Amino acid sequence: MLAVLGVLPLAAQTAGAPPRAASAPVAATVQQPASNWTRLEKDGLHDPLGPGIGLLQQPGDALQFLPRDTAGNLVRWVQALERGFIVPRSNLRPETEVRLREDELIVARNGSMPAVKFPHRAHTLWLDCSNCHESLFKSKLGANGLRMTAILNGEQCGLCHGAVAFPLTECNRCHSVPNAALRAPAQAAVP
């Protein structure tokens, strides 16, 4: 059975935990060669002589059917989720309220890089708000002082990006809004 990071395929969902609806039907997927991923015994993290190495699922076996990415762990996780290839467990405890936010925030408007568009939806499909708020980020716009040096040091956004989410080398995935596009509406309003 495919089980990746606490994520089960649709057929393996358990009763009592309502699956999140996919926003698009599952399309036929192109299988990626399992050789795209480093085998566990060669990844430098797992003990190749350990007794459990043969019991662990190889990344290539688990991930080859998911939408392809060009960076990080080579999987477009949000696309896999939205297309219904995977359905994360909505909660571990039945009493947990699942909160999905659909809004986007524009942050980091200054500097030479394009502004950052933060999609709450892509994050709340995976995480409860309490994973980030109030410890990592305050729920008040402008209260967080985001800094690339902190992010690159594994703080703030870097706690996940570069570890389990797409890597920090993919600048344009976050820095996606041209600063000129943000200034244009304000300039148009001036008589």
Backbone as numpy.savetxt, mean C-alpha at the origin, in Angstrom:
# Nx Ny Nz CAx CAy CAz Cx Cy Cz
-2.93 -23.41 -0.07 -3.77 -22.23 -0.07 -2.88 -21.00 -0.07
-3.21 -20.02 -0.89 -2.48 -18.77 -0.97 -2.82 -17.91 0.23
-1.85 -17.56 1.03 -2.08 -16.66 2.16 -0.88 -15.74 2.26
-1.07 -14.49 1.90 0.02 -13.53 1.87 -0.30 -12.39 2.82
0.55 -12.14 3.79 0.41 -11.00 4.69 -0.99 -10.89 5.29
-1.58 -12.00 5.68 -2.91 -11.96 6.27 -4.00 -11.71 5.25
-3.71 -11.93 3.98 -4.67 -11.69 2.91 -5.02 -13.03 2.30
-6.30 -13.29 2.14 -6.74 -14.56 1.58 -7.47 -14.33 0.27
-7.37 -15.28 -0.67 -8.14 -15.15 -1.89 -9.64 -15.20 -1.59
-10.44 -14.73 -2.51 -11.88 -14.65 -2.30 -12.48 -15.97 -1.81
-12.07 -17.07 -2.38 -12.64 -18.37 -2.02 -12.30 -18.78 -0.60
-11.28 -18.18 0.00 -10.85 -18.59 1.32 -11.38 -17.70 2.43
-12.25 -16.75 2.12 -12.80 -15.87 3.15 -13.60 -16.69 4.14
-13.54 -16.28 5.39 -14.26 -17.02 6.42 -15.60 -16.35 6.70
-16.53 -17.14 7.16 -17.85 -16.61 7.49 -17.72 -15.67 8.69
-18.57 -14.68 8.73 -18.57 -13.74 9.83 -17.75 -12.50 9.58
-16.85 -12.52 8.63 -16.05 -11.33 8.30 -16.45 -10.90 6.91
-17.27 -9.85 6.80 -17.74 -9.45 5.47 -16.58 -8.99 4.60
-16.45 -9.56 3.40 -15.38 -9.12 2.52 -15.69 -7.73 1.98
-14.64 -6.98 1.65 -14.84 -5.69 1.03 -15.14 -5.93 -0.45
-16.08 -5.20 -0.95 -16.47 -5.37 -2.35 -15.37 -4.86 -3.27
-15.11 -5.59 -4.32 -14.15 -5.15 -5.32 -14.82 -4.11 -6.20
-14.08 -3.10 -6.62 -14.68 -2.04 -7.42 -14.73 -2.40 -8.90
-14.09 -3.47 -9.28 -14.12 -3.91 -10.68 -14.10 -5.43 -10.69
-14.66 -6.04 -11.70 -14.64 -7.50 -11.75 -13.22 -8.02 -11.91
-13.02 -9.22 -11.43 -11.70 -9.84 -11.56 -11.48 -10.21 -13.01
-10.44 -9.67 -13.58 -10.09 -9.97 -14.96 -9.05 -11.08 -14.98
-8.91 -11.71 -16.10 -7.88 -12.72 -16.24 -6.53 -12.06 -16.00
-5.69 -12.73 -15.27 -4.39 -12.16 -14.94 -3.30 -12.85 -15.73
-2.27 -12.11 -16.01 -1.11 -12.69 -16.69 -0.17 -13.17 -15.60
0.12 -14.43 -15.63 1.00 -14.99 -14.62 2.41 -14.51 -14.84
3.03 -14.02 -13.76 4.42 -13.60 -13.81 5.30 -14.80 -13.49
6.46 -14.87 -14.09 7.35 -15.99 -13.73 7.71 -15.94 -12.26
7.66 -17.07 -11.60 8.02 -17.13 -10.18 9.47 -16.72 -9.97
10.28 -16.78 -11.03 11.69 -16.40 -10.92 11.90 -14.91 -10.73
10.82 -14.09 -10.84 10.95 -12.65 -10.60 11.27 -12.35 -9.14
11.00 -13.26 -8.24 11.22 -13.04 -6.82 12.36 -13.91 -6.33
13.13 -13.38 -5.42 14.24 -14.13 -4.83 13.68 -15.22 -3.94
14.23 -16.40 -4.08 13.80 -17.51 -3.24 14.22 -17.25 -1.80
13.45 -17.71 -0.84 13.71 -17.44 0.57 15.10 -17.87 1.01
15.56 -19.00 0.52 16.88 -19.49 0.95 18.04 -18.66 0.39
17.72 -17.76 -0.55 18.76 -16.92 -1.15 18.57 -15.43 -0.86
17.58 -15.08 -0.02 17.25 -13.66 0.17 18.10 -12.94 1.21
18.95 -13.67 1.92 19.79 -13.04 2.93 19.08 -12.77 4.24
17.81 -13.12 4.31 17.04 -12.91 5.55 16.71 -14.23 6.24
16.44 -15.24 5.46 16.06 -16.54 6.01 17.27 -17.46 6.07
17.30 -18.31 7.07 18.39 -19.27 7.23 18.17 -20.41 6.24
19.04 -20.52 5.23 18.83 -21.58 4.23 18.97 -22.99 4.79
19.62 -23.12 5.95 19.80 -24.44 6.55 18.80 -24.70 7.67
17.94 -23.71 7.95 16.95 -23.87 9.03 15.93 -24.93 8.70
15.41 -25.61 9.71 14.47 -26.71 9.47 13.14 -26.26 8.87
12.76 -25.00 9.01 11.48 -24.54 8.52 11.49 -23.99 7.11
12.66 -23.86 6.50 12.74 -23.21 5.19 11.90 -23.95 4.14
11.82 -25.25 4.22 11.03 -26.02 3.26 9.53 -25.92 3.51
9.12 -25.42 4.66 7.71 -25.30 4.98 7.13 -23.95 4.55
8.00 -22.99 4.33 7.54 -21.65 3.99 7.16 -21.54 2.52
6.15 -20.75 2.24 5.73 -20.52 0.86 6.71 -19.55 0.19
7.15 -19.88 -1.00 8.06 -19.01 -1.74 7.30 -17.79 -2.26
7.93 -16.60 -2.21 7.26 -15.40 -2.71 6.74 -15.55 -4.14
7.52 -16.15 -5.01 7.08 -16.32 -6.40 5.83 -17.15 -6.53
5.69 -18.17 -5.69 4.49 -19.01 -5.73 3.26 -18.22 -5.27
3.46 -17.35 -4.29 2.33 -16.59 -3.73 1.96 -15.38 -4.57
2.94 -14.73 -5.18 2.70 -13.41 -5.78 2.57 -13.41 -7.30
2.89 -14.48 -7.97 2.96 -14.48 -9.43 1.63 -14.20 -10.12
0.51 -14.36 -9.45 -0.79 -14.16 -10.08 -1.35 -12.75 -9.85
-0.64 -11.93 -9.11 -1.12 -10.60 -8.77 -0.63 -9.56 -9.78
-1.32 -8.41 -9.89 -0.91 -7.38 -10.86 0.53 -6.94 -10.66
1.23 -6.84 -11.74 2.67 -6.60 -11.76 3.02 -5.15 -11.49
4.09 -4.95 -10.74 4.68 -3.65 -10.52 6.13 -3.72 -10.97
6.76 -2.58 -11.07 8.15 -2.54 -11.53 9.13 -2.27 -10.40
8.62 -2.10 -9.17 9.50 -1.76 -8.05 9.07 -2.52 -6.81
9.89 -2.41 -5.79 9.56 -3.02 -4.51 9.39 -4.52 -4.62
8.27 -5.02 -4.11 8.03 -6.47 -4.15 7.31 -6.90 -5.43
7.29 -6.02 -6.42 6.79 -6.31 -7.77 5.29 -6.56 -7.85
4.54 -6.12 -6.85 3.09 -6.28 -6.85 2.44 -4.91 -6.66
1.42 -4.64 -7.45 0.58 -3.45 -7.26 -0.55 -3.86 -6.33
-0.34 -3.65 -5.03 -1.25 -4.17 -4.02 -2.63 -3.54 -4.08
-2.70 -2.24 -4.26 -4.02 -1.59 -4.30 -4.80 -2.06 -5.52
-4.11 -2.20 -6.65 -4.78 -2.72 -7.85 -5.25 -4.16 -7.62
-4.44 -4.96 -6.96 -4.84 -6.34 -6.66 -6.09 -6.35 -5.79
-6.14 -5.44 -4.86 -7.30 -5.33 -3.98 -8.53 -4.85 -4.74
-8.38 -3.78 -5.51 -9.52 -3.20 -6.24 -10.06 -4.13 -7.31
-9.20 -4.96 -7.89 -9.66 -5.89 -8.93 -10.16 -7.20 -8.36
-10.12 -7.34 -7.03 -10.67 -8.53 -6.40 -9.75 -9.73 -6.36
-8.47 -9.56 -6.67 -7.54 -10.68 -6.58 -7.29 -11.08 -5.13
-7.36 -10.10 -4.24 -7.18 -10.35 -2.82 -8.27 -9.59 -2.07
-8.61 -10.07 -0.90 -9.58 -9.41 -0.04 -9.02 -9.46 1.37
-8.43 -8.35 1.83 -7.89 -8.36 3.20 -8.99 -8.58 4.21
-8.64 -9.18 5.30 -9.60 -9.32 6.38 -9.97 -7.92 6.85
-11.24 -7.65 7.00 -11.66 -6.30 7.37 -11.32 -5.98 8.82
-11.25 -6.98 9.68 -10.87 -6.76 11.07 -10.51 -8.09 11.71
-9.83 -8.00 12.81 -9.50 -9.21 13.56 -10.53 -9.49 14.64
-11.15 -8.42 15.12 -12.17 -8.54 16.17 -13.51 -8.08 15.60
-14.55 -8.86 15.75 -15.86 -8.51 15.18 -16.39 -7.15 15.62
-16.01 -6.70 16.81 -16.52 -5.42 17.30 -15.82 -4.21 16.68
-14.78 -4.42 15.90 -14.04 -3.32 15.28 -14.86 -2.71 14.15
-15.03 -1.40 14.21 -15.73 -0.68 13.15 -14.75 -0.40 12.01
-15.11 -0.79 10.80 -14.27 -0.54 9.63 -14.65 0.82 9.06
-13.66 1.70 8.96 -13.89 3.06 8.46 -13.10 3.24 7.17
-13.78 3.50 6.08 -13.15 3.74 4.79 -13.30 5.22 4.46
-12.19 5.89 4.23 -12.23 7.31 3.85 -11.94 7.42 2.37
-12.73 8.21 1.68 -12.60 8.37 0.23 -11.85 9.63 -0.18
-11.58 10.54 0.75 -11.00 11.83 0.37 -9.49 11.75 0.13
-9.00 12.75 -0.57 -7.57 12.88 -0.83 -7.10 14.21 -0.26
-5.90 14.24 0.24 -5.30 15.47 0.74 -4.12 15.84 -0.13
-3.95 17.13 -0.34 -2.76 17.61 -1.03 -1.84 18.16 0.04
-0.65 17.60 0.13 0.34 18.02 1.12 1.65 18.31 0.40
2.58 18.88 1.10 3.91 19.19 0.56 3.79 20.03 -0.71
3.19 21.20 -0.58 2.96 22.09 -1.71 4.17 22.95 -2.04
5.16 22.96 -1.18 6.30 23.84 -1.38 7.50 23.06 -1.92
8.42 23.78 -2.50 9.63 23.14 -2.99 9.57 22.89 -4.48
10.61 22.27 -4.98 10.72 22.06 -6.43 10.00 20.80 -6.91
9.75 19.88 -6.00 9.04 18.64 -6.38 7.56 18.93 -6.53
6.86 18.16 -7.37 5.40 18.27 -7.42 4.82 17.99 -6.04
3.62 18.49 -5.80 2.96 18.28 -4.51 2.57 16.82 -4.34
2.36 16.44 -3.10 1.98 15.07 -2.76 0.47 14.98 -2.63
-0.11 14.00 -3.33 -1.53 13.70 -3.16 -1.62 12.45 -2.29
-2.22 12.61 -1.12 -2.37 11.48 -0.21 -3.77 10.90 -0.34
-3.89 9.68 -0.87 -5.21 9.05 -1.04 -5.60 8.26 0.22
-6.53 8.80 0.97 -6.99 8.07 2.16 -7.54 6.70 1.79
-8.27 6.61 0.68 -8.91 5.35 0.32 -7.91 4.20 0.20
-6.82 4.44 -0.54 -5.82 3.39 -0.74 -5.22 2.93 0.58
-5.18 3.83 1.55 -4.61 3.47 2.85 -5.64 2.83 3.77
-6.87 3.36 3.79 -7.88 2.81 4.70 -8.47 1.49 4.20
-8.21 1.12 2.97 -8.58 -0.22 2.52 -7.76 -1.26 3.28
-6.56 -0.87 3.71 -5.65 -1.78 4.39 -5.57 -1.57 5.89
-5.66 -0.32 6.30 -5.34 0.03 7.67 -6.48 0.78 8.34
-6.64 0.57 9.62 -7.56 1.39 10.40 -6.87 2.73 10.66
-7.67 3.78 10.81 -7.14 5.13 11.04 -6.16 5.16 12.21
-6.43 4.35 13.24 -5.59 4.36 14.45 -4.18 3.86 14.20
-3.92 3.21 13.07 -2.56 2.78 12.76 -1.64 3.98 12.56
-2.19 5.08 12.07 -1.39 6.27 11.79 -1.73 7.45 12.68
-3.00 7.59 13.05 -3.45 8.73 13.85 -3.68 8.28 15.27
-3.26 8.92 16.19 -2.66 10.21 16.38 -1.16 10.10 16.65
-0.61 8.93 16.65 0.81 8.78 16.98 1.74 9.24 15.86
1.58 8.71 14.65 2.44 9.12 13.54 2.05 10.46 12.97
0.76 10.68 12.82 0.24 11.89 12.20 -0.91 12.44 13.01
-0.92 13.74 13.21 -2.04 14.42 13.85 -3.15 14.59 12.82
-4.38 14.52 13.26 -5.53 14.63 12.35 -5.89 16.07 12.04
-4.92 16.93 12.06 -5.15 18.34 11.76 -4.25 18.74 10.60
-4.86 19.27 9.55 -4.11 19.67 8.37 -3.02 20.67 8.74
-1.80 20.41 8.32 -0.68 21.30 8.57 0.03 21.07 9.88
-0.42 20.11 10.68 0.16 19.90 12.01 1.30 18.89 12.04
1.70 18.35 10.88 2.61 17.22 10.92 4.05 17.48 10.52
4.34 18.54 9.83 5.72 18.84 9.48 6.42 17.69 8.77
5.85 17.23 7.68 6.44 16.12 6.94 7.80 16.54 6.38
8.78 15.64 6.52 10.13 15.92 6.04 10.67 14.69 5.33
11.23 14.89 4.15 11.78 13.76 3.39 12.91 13.09 4.16
13.70 13.84 4.92 14.78 13.19 5.68 14.20 12.21 6.70
13.10 12.59 7.35 12.47 11.68 8.30 11.89 10.47 7.57
11.24 10.71 6.45 10.64 9.62 5.68 11.72 8.65 5.21
12.83 9.18 4.71 13.94 8.33 4.26 14.58 7.56 5.41
14.45 8.08 6.63 14.98 7.40 7.82 13.96 6.42 8.41
12.88 6.14 7.70 11.91 5.16 8.15 10.88 5.70 9.13
10.74 7.02 9.17 9.74 7.63 10.03 8.60 8.14 9.16
7.52 8.58 9.77 6.35 9.11 9.08 5.95 8.14 7.96
5.82 8.59 6.73 5.41 7.72 5.61 6.41 6.58 5.39
7.67 6.83 5.72 8.73 5.84 5.51 8.62 4.63 6.41
7.73 4.67 7.40 7.53 3.51 8.25 7.02 2.33 7.41
6.17 2.61 6.41 5.65 1.56 5.53 6.29 1.60 4.15
6.40 2.81 3.58 6.98 2.91 2.23 8.48 2.68 2.32
8.90 1.69 1.58 10.27 1.25 1.68 10.38 -0.04 2.48
9.29 -0.42 3.16 9.27 -1.66 3.92 8.23 -2.61 3.35
6.93 -2.29 3.50 5.88 -3.16 2.99 5.11 -2.54 1.83
5.20 -1.23 1.66 4.52 -0.55 0.55 5.57 -0.21 -0.51
5.12 0.32 -1.65 6.08 0.60 -2.71 7.22 1.47 -2.18
8.41 1.32 -2.75 9.60 1.96 -2.19 9.67 3.46 -2.46
10.50 4.12 -1.68 10.68 5.56 -1.77 11.39 6.00 -3.05
11.89 5.07 -3.82 12.51 5.42 -5.11 11.46 5.74 -6.17
10.20 5.49 -5.88 9.10 5.75 -6.80 8.49 7.12 -6.49
9.30 8.16 -6.59 8.91 9.52 -6.17 7.58 9.99 -6.75
7.38 9.73 -8.06 6.20 10.27 -8.75 4.89 9.63 -8.31
4.92 8.55 -7.56 3.67 7.97 -7.07 3.05 8.83 -5.98
3.87 9.50 -5.22 3.35 10.42 -4.19 3.40 11.86 -4.69
4.54 12.24 -5.24 4.71 13.61 -5.76 4.11 13.65 -7.17
2.78 13.74 -7.22 2.08 13.55 -8.50 1.28 14.77 -8.97
1.25 15.83 -8.19 0.44 16.99 -8.55 1.37 18.17 -8.86
1.42 18.59 -10.13 2.29 19.73 -10.47 1.91 20.96 -9.66
2.90 21.64 -9.11 2.64 22.83 -8.30 1.89 23.89 -9.10
2.16 23.99 -10.39 1.47 24.98 -11.23 -0.03 24.71 -11.25
-0.43 23.46 -11.21 -1.86 23.12 -11.21 -2.54 23.60 -9.93
-1.79 23.66 -8.84 -2.36 24.14 -7.58 -2.49 25.65 -7.56
-1.58 26.33 -8.24 -1.61 27.80 -8.26 -2.61 28.33 -9.27
-2.90 27.60 -10.32 -3.76 28.07 -11.40 -5.14 28.54 -10.92
-5.88 27.78 -10.08 -7.21 28.25 -9.65 -7.13 29.55 -8.85
-6.12 29.73 -8.02 -6.00 30.94 -7.23 -5.72 32.14 -8.15
-4.89 31.96 -9.16 -4.58 33.05 -10.09 -5.78 33.41 -10.92
-6.60 32.43 -11.27 -7.78 32.69 -12.11 -8.81 33.52 -11.35
-8.82 33.42 -10.02 -9.81 34.14 -9.22 -9.46 35.62 -9.05
-8.21 36.00 -9.33 -7.78 37.39 -9.17 -8.27 38.21 -10.37
-9.00 39.36 -10.14 -9.51 40.18 -11.26 -8.41 40.91 -11.98
